[in-house]
């Protein structure tokens, strides 16, 4: 499926189902901004899927159950509690494995230091967006409203920074083996 076909399909989903998607997300979050954030994440996640037309549509009708499960999954992921004030759940989700974790489920102190170093050496744009996103507890949508930076740019910046941090931490761990 080409990216134009995906974009057309998601545009169609937006035009025909956006209110329903928001209602589903709002029923979980009880907050309009958080619901909007989850729906935006849904659209971005759908863009990354292969065979999107076969996944979200059953014939000509929307596979509402599948879409709702994605929304519920995004909601659950967004409500994880931070185990360390300096490390966000977004980074914790990126760093999974015995090399990173303590017995209590948090990230070990050495890895926290590597994450801090990686953030210090990251590009200024990604780093600044990350700081504002995390420190001021913005959602992607609220950050978009505050800065007028597109939601896809903010999301893309976060994805790039997560990959950078993960590679940085993995390299540091290999060097210190």
Beta strands, then each sheet from edge to edge (+ up, - down):
strand 1: 57-58
strand 2: 61-62
sheet 1: 1+ 2-
end
